[in-house]
């Protein structure tokens, strides 16, 4: 069994409805910072945020991640995931490097082509339209290539010789031919970029790009095998392709799960009727997709079930989706129960014991 890291994944929902502890955008942002602080004290390894546009959810991750970095000292900060269709890749490279420097190298940045959303052609409203004959996936991958190059320190624009005088300025010192990279640069960040993959084919592509693999509770393909086994196939293909590509460093792989331990009357009120569900198969944007199950039950039951989950077994990082609208105290207790009574069964060791 692979030694595990555990993080929480916060979608940052807010709604002014009965029972909600997160009623405004400010509540969602501030409580995410507070939950990251509580999680770090519990020994949790990562604080990750989901990014959605045109919805009452978290949408602008870099100020939030910088705020978490300022209030913590050890926990990884990350995204799961940023939709690259909406991004200016060079400006994003500047923001990512700044957040990474502020966190002393703790940024784990998950990006992807995006997921189903409430907006119709939302990225076009941001000013990004696929070229003729292209589509959203190609747009996202083209932006990703430019972003990765910028993060890696490649020069991306000619210098103005009137400003740099032909003396370097990030270039080769030849009059009129100097080239500039975006600033700041954060060494090592390029190896901490992840791609959110929904298929085995995309996992292979991810490995070839030298990005870590982030796989969620939704795969946009279905072969008839249980979700965790299909996801484990994806992970195996990714790792084999990575080895063939000859990258110098070891990759990381994450999966996300909804895990709800039931130990109190309050837990039973919220999740007692759910119990562990089964996989679901349906159509997503016209494609047959398989959705992973949710885990709910007594802690010892959850420990046994998660230990049998093939993808959880094979991944090195487990992201736990949290019901953030129940508030910081509830979710901190949920994370404490999982770290104490569930996580050891899947190979997690508290940071102090590593």
C-alpha positions in Angstrom: 0.0 0.0 0.0 1.3 3.5 -1.0 1.9 5.8 2.0 -0.8 8.4 1.9 -1.3 12.1 2.2 -4.7 13.4 3.1 -6.2 16.7 2.3 -9.6 18.3 2.3 -11.3 19.6 -0.9 -13.7 22.6 -0.4 -16.2 23.6 -3.1 -16.9 26.7 -1.0 -20.7 26.7 -1.5 -22.7 29.5 0.2 -26.4 30.1 0.4 -28.6 32.2 2.7 -30.9 29.3 3.5 -32.0 27.6 6.8 -29.2 25.5 8.4 -26.4 27.0 6.4 -23.4 28.3 8.3 -22.0 29.8 5.1 -24.4 32.5 3.9 -22.2 34.9 1.9 -19.1 34.9 -0.3 -17.2 36.4 2.6 -18.2 33.5 4.8 -17.0 31.0 2.3 -13.6 32.6 1.9 -12.9 33.3 5.6 -14.2 29.9 6.7 -11.9 28.2 4.2 -8.9 29.9 5.8 -10.1 28.9 9.3 -10.7 25.3 8.2 -7.2 25.1 6.7 -5.8 26.3 10.1 -7.8 23.7 12.0 -6.8 21.0 9.5 -3.1 21.8 9.9 -3.4 21.5 13.7 -4.9 18.0 13.1 -2.0 16.9 10.9 -4.0 17.0 7.7 -1.6 17.4 4.7 -3.5 19.6 2.3 -6.1 22.3 1.9 -7.5 22.3 -1.6 -10.3 24.4 -3.2 -12.6 23.7 -6.1 -12.9 26.6 -8.6 -16.3 27.3 -10.3 -17.4 30.5 -12.1 -20.8 32.0 -12.3 -21.9 30.1 -9.1 -22.1 30.7 -5.4 -18.9 28.8 -4.9 -15.2 29.6 -4.7 -14.0 31.2 -8.0 -10.7 33.2 -7.5 -8.3 30.8 -5.9 -5.0 32.8 -5.7 -6.0 35.4 -3.1 -7.5 32.7 -1.0 -4.5 30.4 -1.2 -2.2 33.3 -0.3 -4.4 34.0 2.7 -4.2 30.4 3.8 -0.4 30.5 3.3 -0.2 33.5 5.6 -2.1 31.7 8.4 -0.4 28.3 8.2 3.2 27.0 8.0 3.1 23.4 6.9 -0.1 22.4 5.1 -0.1 22.1 1.3 -2.3 24.6 -0.5 -3.9 23.6 -3.8 -6.7 23.6 -6.3 -8.9 20.8 -7.6 -9.2 22.2 -10.3 -8.9 25.4 -12.2 -10.6 25.5 -15.6 -8.0 26.6 -18.0 -10.5 27.8 -20.6 -11.1 30.8 -18.4 -7.4 31.7 -17.8 -4.9 34.1 -19.2 -1.9 31.7 -19.0 0.8 34.3 -18.5 -1.1 36.2 -15.8 -1.9 32.9 -14.1 1.8 32.0 -14.1 2.6 35.2 -12.3 -0.2 34.6 -9.7 0.8 31.0 -9.2 4.4 31.9 -8.7 3.5 34.6 -6.2 1.2 32.3 -4.2 4.0 29.6 -4.2 6.6 32.0 -3.0 4.3 33.3 -0.2 3.7 29.7 0.9 7.4 28.8 0.8 6.8 26.2 -2.0 3.6 24.6 -0.7 1.4 25.1 -3.8 0.0 22.0 -5.5 -1.9 23.5 -8.5 -4.6 21.3 -10.1 -5.8 22.5 -13.5 -7.9 20.9 -16.3 -10.3 21.5 -19.2 -13.1 22.1 -16.7 -16.3 20.4 -15.7 -20.0 20.8 -16.4 -21.1 24.3 -15.3 -24.1 26.5 -14.8 -23.0 29.1 -17.4 -23.6 28.6 -21.1 -20.3 29.2 -22.9 -19.0 30.8 -19.7 -15.4 31.1 -20.8 -16.5 33.0 -23.9 -18.0 35.6 -21.6 -14.4 36.0 -20.2 -13.2 36.7 -23.8 -11.8 33.3 -24.7 -13.3 31.6 -27.8 -11.9 28.5 -29.4 -10.4 29.1 -32.9 -12.4 28.0 -35.9 -12.2 24.3 -36.2 -11.1 23.9 -32.6 -13.0 23.1 -29.4 -12.9 23.8 -25.6 -10.5 20.9 -25.0 -8.0 22.1 -27.5 -8.3 25.7 -26.1 -7.6 24.4 -22.6 -4.6 22.4 -23.7 -3.1 25.2 -25.7 -3.4 27.5 -22.8 -1.9 24.9 -20.5 1.2 24.5 -22.7 1.8 28.3 -22.6 1.2 28.3 -18.8 3.7 25.4 -18.2 6.3 27.1 -20.4 5.9 30.3 -18.4 6.1 28.6 -15.0 9.2 26.8 -16.2 10.9 30.1 -16.9 10.9 30.0 -20.7 11.1 33.4 -22.3 7.7 34.4 -23.8 8.1 37.9 -25.2 10.6 40.2 -26.9 12.2 42.9 -24.8 11.9 46.5 -25.9 15.5 47.5 -26.8 14.8 51.1 -25.8 14.2 49.8 -22.2 16.8 47.1 -21.9 19.6 48.5 -24.1 20.4 45.2 -25.5 22.1 44.0 -22.2 20.4 40.8 -21.2 17.1 41.8 -19.6 16.4 38.1 -19.5 17.6 37.6 -23.1 20.8 36.9 -25.0 22.3 40.4 -24.9 21.9 40.9 -28.7 20.4 44.3 -29.6 16.8 43.9 -30.4 16.7 40.2 -29.7 16.5 40.0 -25.9 13.6 37.9 -24.6 11.8 38.1 -21.3 10.2 35.6 -19.0 7.2 36.3 -16.6 8.2 37.3 -13.1 8.4 36.2 -10.4 9.6 32.7 -10.9 9.2 30.0 -8.2 11.7 27.2 -8.5 10.1 23.7 -8.3 6.6 24.9 -9.1 6.6 23.2 -12.5 6.8 19.8 -10.8 3.8 20.6 -8.6 1.3 21.1 -11.4 -1.5 18.5 -11.6 -4.0 17.8 -14.4 -7.6 16.7 -13.6 -8.2 13.7 -15.8 -11.5 12.1 -16.5 -10.4 9.3 -18.8 -7.6 6.8 -19.2 -6.5 8.4 -22.5 -6.2 11.8 -20.7 -4.2 10.2 -17.9 -1.7 9.0 -20.6 -1.5 12.5 -22.0 -1.0 14.0 -18.5 2.0 11.8 -17.9 3.5 12.8 -21.3 3.3 16.4 -20.2 5.0 15.8 -17.0 2.1 16.8 -14.8 0.8 15.0 -11.7 -2.5 13.1 -12.0 -5.6 14.4 -10.2 -8.6 12.1 -10.6 -12.0 12.9 -9.2 -15.2 11.1 -8.3 -16.3 11.4 -11.9 -14.9 9.6 -15.0 -16.3 10.5 -18.4 -16.1 6.9 -19.6 -17.6 3.6 -18.5 -16.3 0.1 -19.3 -18.7 -1.7 -17.0 -16.2 -2.3 -14.2 -16.6 -0.7 -10.7 -15.5 2.9 -10.5 -12.5 2.3 -8.2 -11.2 -0.4 -10.6 -11.6 1.9 -13.6 -9.8 4.7 -11.7 -7.0 2.2 -10.7 -6.6 1.4 -14.4 -6.2 5.1 -15.1 -3.6 5.4 -12.4 -1.6 2.3 -13.7 -1.6 3.7 -17.3 -0.4 7.1 -16.0 2.5 5.6 -14.0 3.5 3.3 -16.9 3.5 6.2 -19.3 5.4 8.4 -16.9 8.2 5.8 -16.6 8.4 5.5 -20.3 8.7 9.2 -20.7 11.8 9.3 -18.6 10.9 12.1 -16.3 13.5 12.6 -13.6 11.2 13.0 -10.6 8.4 10.8 -9.2 4.9 11.8 -9.9 2.0 12.1 -7.5 -1.5 10.9 -7.9 -4.7 12.0 -6.0 -8.2 10.7 -5.9 -11.1 12.4 -4.1 -13.8 10.8 -2.1 -16.8 11.9 0.0 -16.3 10.3 3.4 -18.9 10.9 6.2 -18.2 9.2 9.5 -21.3 8.9 11.7 -20.5 9.1 15.4 -23.1 11.6 16.8 -26.8 12.3 16.6 -25.9 15.4 14.5 -24.1 13.1 12.0 -27.0 10.8 11.9 -29.4 13.7 11.3 -27.3 14.8 8.3 -26.0 11.5 6.9 -27.5 8.6 8.7 -29.9 7.8 5.9 -27.2 7.8 3.2 -24.8 5.1 4.3 -22.3 4.0 1.7 -23.8 4.3 -1.8 -23.0 2.5 -5.0 -21.5 3.7 -8.3 -23.8 5.6 -10.6 -23.7 5.6 -14.4 -25.3 8.3 -16.6 -24.9 10.6 -19.5 -22.7 13.7 -19.1 -22.6 16.1 -22.0 -23.8 13.2 -24.2 -21.0 10.8 -23.0 -21.6 7.8 -20.8 -19.9 8.5 -17.5 -19.4 6.7 -14.2 -19.7 8.5 -10.8 -18.0 7.2 -7.7 -19.9 6.3 -4.6 -20.0 8.2 -1.4 -18.9 6.6 1.9 -21.0 7.1 5.0 -21.2 5.0 8.2 -19.4 4.1 11.4 -15.6 4.9 11.4 -14.6 1.2 11.6 -16.9 0.4 8.7 -15.5 3.3 6.6 -11.9 2.2 7.4 -12.7 -1.3 6.1 -14.4 -0.1 3.0 -11.8 2.5 2.0 -9.0 -0.1 2.5 -10.7 -2.1 -0.2 -11.0 0.8 -2.6 -8.5 0.0 -5.4 -7.9 3.6 -6.4 -7.5 4.8 -2.9 -5.0 2.0 -2.4 -3.0 3.0 -5.4 -3.0 6.8 -5.1 -0.6 8.6 -2.8 -3.0 11.5 -2.0 -6.7 11.3 -0.9 -8.8 14.4 -1.0 -11.8 14.4 1.2 -14.7 16.6 -0.1 -16.2 18.4 2.9 -19.8 19.6 3.4 -18.6 23.2 3.9 -22.0 24.7 4.5 -22.2 22.9 7.8 -19.4 25.3 9.1 -15.8 25.1 10.3 -16.4 23.4 13.7 -18.4 20.5 12.1 -15.9 19.9 9.3 -12.9 20.1 11.7 -14.5 17.4 13.8 -15.2 15.4 10.7 -11.5 15.6 9.7 -10.4 14.7 13.2 -12.6 11.6 13.2 -11.2 10.5 9.8 -7.5 11.1 10.7 -7.9 9.3 14.0 -10.1 6.3 13.2 -10.2 5.9 9.4 -7.1 7.1 7.7 -4.6 4.8 9.4 -6.4 1.8 7.7 -5.4 3.2 4.2 -1.7 3.9 5.0 -1.9 7.4 6.4 0.7 8.4 9.0 0.5 11.7 10.8 3.3 14.1 9.7 5.0 13.8 13.1 5.4 10.1 12.6 6.9 10.2 9.1 
